Amino acid sequence: MPNPWFAQSEPGDEPGTRLFCLPYAGGNASAYRTWRDLAPEHVRVHPLELPGRGTRWSETPVSRMSLITEMLADALAGHLDQPYALFGHSMGGLIAFELARTLRERGLPQPAHLFVSGTAAPDLPRTRRPIHAAPDADVLEELRFLGGTPPELLADAGLMELLLPALRADFCVLETYEYRALTPLAVPLTVFGGEADPLVASGKLHLWLRQARDRSRLVLLPGDHFFLHSAVSDVLTTITDALAGTAVRDAADAVGPSPGAF
């Protein structure tokens, strides 16, 4: 029986670094449908499908961060035997960060790299008004502001009725999130931001860097909040370049030390 968390295929024995990708609020695994074809062989893209959307639309969506990360840790626990990385955009970036901390708490292998994209540092207060329990019209207006939903979809009342439960759950995840001050992660961290993002101030993205004590950097790209799509080539190039070193180290480990090495 197919694993519902993996939208394309469950990780196999292929060499390379597994890249587990998490969607933004209101999105699903299809946001990364082109990444597998665009990524080089040393990066194996695995979009993750959350309950209540995409291929799992009939399931009840999850509305609390702690429950999502525990469920994801269960789903991924058997697939961390090879180098892997986490990527998430907007809500997905915050989930990826908390998932790395959950995996650490369980004593499971940590990611070779953590990529967070289009999301404010987790310890900053949320500035948008809460809308997860607001009238439908307010939720739709928020979607218009964010700009990631085509106008024709927003105008389709029947479709939006189907999508609203997952949207409300996603907004609830963000609006009830409580940051915990823990030891910084011991993993490399790359933070992506859009230069014209109206939702996440690029001038504050550097505050993410205090969440990791290993190598960390900030990458600003042209585009608004959904630069993930408009600048996909730049995003993927940055990711694959960062993971190239992981692939080299993995190959060296497979070969073993050279004569005279110590």
C-alpha positions in Angstrom: 0.0 0.0 0.0 1.5 3.4 -1.0 2.7 5.6 1.9 0.3 8.6 1.8 3.0 11.0 3.0 5.0 10.7 -0.2 3.2 12.2 -3.1 5.4 10.9 -5.9 7.2 7.8 -4.6 8.6 6.6 -1.3 12.4 6.8 -0.9 14.3 3.8 -2.3 17.9 2.8 -2.4 19.0 5.4 -5.0 22.2 7.2 -4.1 22.1 10.9 -3.3 20.7 13.2 -0.6 16.9 12.9 0.0 15.3 16.3 -0.1 12.0 16.3 1.9 9.8 19.3 0.8 7.0 20.8 2.8 4.2 23.0 1.3 3.1 26.5 2.2 -0.3 27.2 3.7 -3.1 26.2 1.4 -0.6 24.4 -0.8 0.2 20.7 -1.3 2.9 18.5 -2.7 2.2 19.6 -6.2 4.0 22.8 -5.5 7.2 20.8 -6.1 5.9 18.7 -9.1 8.7 19.9 -11.4 11.6 19.7 -8.9 12.4 16.0 -9.4 13.0 16.6 -13.2 15.0 19.8 -12.5 17.2 18.5 -9.7 20.5 16.8 -10.5 21.1 13.1 -9.7 22.7 13.8 -6.3 19.4 15.3 -5.0 16.4 13.1 -4.7 13.3 15.2 -4.3 10.5 13.9 -2.2 7.5 16.2 -1.7 5.5 15.5 1.4 1.7 15.5 1.4 0.0 16.7 4.6 -3.5 15.4 5.5 -6.4 17.3 4.1 -5.0 18.4 0.8 -3.8 17.1 -2.6 -3.9 13.3 -2.8 -5.1 13.3 0.9 -7.9 15.8 0.6 -10.5 13.5 2.1 -8.5 13.2 5.4 -9.0 15.6 8.3 -6.4 18.4 8.2 -4.1 18.9 11.2 -4.3 22.3 12.9 -1.5 22.2 15.5 2.2 22.4 14.8 3.2 19.9 17.5 0.9 17.2 16.1 2.1 17.8 12.5 5.8 17.4 13.5 5.2 14.3 15.5 3.3 12.7 12.6 6.0 13.7 10.2 8.7 12.3 12.5 6.8 9.0 12.5 6.5 9.0 8.7 10.2 9.8 8.1 11.8 7.8 10.9 12.4 4.8 8.5 13.9 7.0 5.8 16.7 8.7 7.6 19.3 6.0 6.9 20.8 8.1 4.1 21.8 11.8 4.0 18.7 13.9 3.8 17.7 17.6 3.9 14.5 19.5 4.7 13.0 22.3 2.7 9.8 24.3 3.4 8.3 27.5 2.1 6.3 29.9 4.2 4.3 27.6 6.7 6.4 24.7 5.4 9.6 26.5 6.4 8.4 26.7 10.0 7.3 23.1 9.9 10.7 22.1 8.6 12.4 23.9 11.4 10.2 22.4 14.1 10.5 18.9 12.5 14.3 19.1 12.7 13.9 19.9 16.4 11.5 17.0 16.9 13.8 14.6 15.2 16.6 15.8 17.5 14.5 15.3 20.6 13.9 11.7 19.4 17.6 11.1 18.9 17.1 10.5 15.2 19.7 11.5 12.5 19.7 15.3 11.8 19.4 16.7 8.3 22.5 17.4 6.3 21.0 20.8 5.6 17.9 22.8 6.6 16.4 25.2 4.0 13.7 27.6 5.2 12.0 29.9 2.6 9.7 32.9 2.8 8.9 32.7 6.5 9.8 35.0 9.4 12.1 33.9 12.2 10.2 31.6 14.6 10.8 33.8 17.7 9.3 36.9 16.1 5.7 37.8 17.1 3.1 37.3 14.4 1.8 40.6 13.1 -1.1 39.5 10.9 -4.5 39.3 12.5 -5.8 35.8 13.3 -8.3 34.5 10.7 -8.5 30.8 11.2 -11.9 31.2 12.8 -13.0 34.3 10.8 -15.8 34.4 8.3 -15.1 32.8 4.9 -14.9 36.3 3.2 -12.0 37.2 5.5 -10.1 34.1 4.8 -10.5 34.7 1.0 -9.4 38.2 1.4 -6.2 37.0 3.2 -5.6 34.7 0.3 -5.9 37.6 -2.2 -3.4 39.6 -0.1 -0.9 36.7 -0.1 -1.2 36.4 -3.9 -0.6 32.7 -4.3 -4.1 31.7 -5.4 -5.2 32.3 -9.0 -8.2 34.7 -9.1 -10.3 32.2 -11.0 -9.9 29.7 -8.1 -10.9 32.3 -5.5 -14.0 33.0 -7.6 -15.0 29.3 -7.7 -17.3 29.1 -4.6 -17.7 25.3 -4.9 -14.0 24.7 -5.0 -13.2 27.1 -2.2 -15.8 25.3 0.0 -13.7 22.2 -0.4 -10.4 23.9 0.2 -11.4 26.1 3.2 -11.1 23.4 5.9 -7.4 22.8 5.0 -6.8 26.6 4.7 -8.3 27.2 8.1 -6.2 24.4 9.6 -3.0 25.9 8.1 -3.8 29.3 9.4 -4.5 27.8 12.8 -1.1 26.1 12.7 0.6 29.5 12.2 -1.6 31.5 14.6 -1.4 29.1 17.5 2.3 28.4 17.1 4.4 28.9 20.3 8.1 29.2 19.9 10.3 27.3 22.4 13.7 28.7 23.3 16.0 25.6 22.8 19.6 25.0 21.9 20.3 26.1 18.3 20.3 23.3 15.7 23.7 21.8 14.9 23.0 21.7 11.1 23.8 24.1 8.2 20.9 26.5 7.6 20.0 28.4 4.4 17.3 31.0 4.6 15.6 32.2 1.4 13.7 35.5 1.1 11.9 37.4 -1.6 13.2 41.0 -2.2 9.6 42.2 -2.7 7.8 39.9 -0.2 5.0 42.0 1.4 4.5 39.4 4.1 8.0 38.7 5.4 10.4 41.6 5.8 13.7 40.8 4.2 15.5 43.0 6.7 14.6 40.7 9.5 15.3 37.4 7.9 18.9 37.4 9.3 17.3 36.7 12.7 16.8 33.1 11.5 20.6 32.6 11.6 20.6 32.5 15.4 18.6 29.2 15.2 21.6 27.2 14.0 25.1 27.0 15.3 26.6 25.4 12.1 27.1 27.2 8.8 24.2 29.5 8.0 23.5 32.1 5.3 20.7 34.3 3.9 19.8 34.2 0.2 17.6 37.0 -1.2 16.0 36.5 -4.6 13.8 38.7 -6.8 10.1 38.2 -6.4 7.2 38.5 -4.0 6.1 36.0 -1.4 5.9 33.2 -4.0 9.4 33.7 -5.4 9.5 29.9 -4.8 7.9 29.6 -8.2 9.1 32.7 -10.1 12.8 32.1 -9.1 12.6 28.3 -8.9 15.9 27.9 -10.9 17.8 30.0 -8.4 16.2 28.2 -5.5 17.2 24.8 -6.8 20.7 25.9 -7.8 21.3 27.1 -4.3 20.0 23.9 -2.8 21.8 21.5 -5.1 25.1 23.4 -4.7 24.7 23.2 -0.9 24.1 19.5 -1.1 26.9 18.8 -3.5 29.3 18.6 -0.6 27.1 16.1 1.1 27.1 13.9 -1.9 30.9 14.0 -2.1 31.3 13.1 1.5 28.8 10.3 1.2 30.7 8.9 -1.8 34.0 9.1 0.1 32.5 7.3 3.0 31.3 4.5 0.7 34.8 4.1 -0.8 36.6 4.3 2.5 39.8 6.0 3.5 42.7 6.2 1.1 46.0 4.5 1.9 47.8 6.3 4.6 44.8 8.4 5.7 44.1 8.9 9.3 
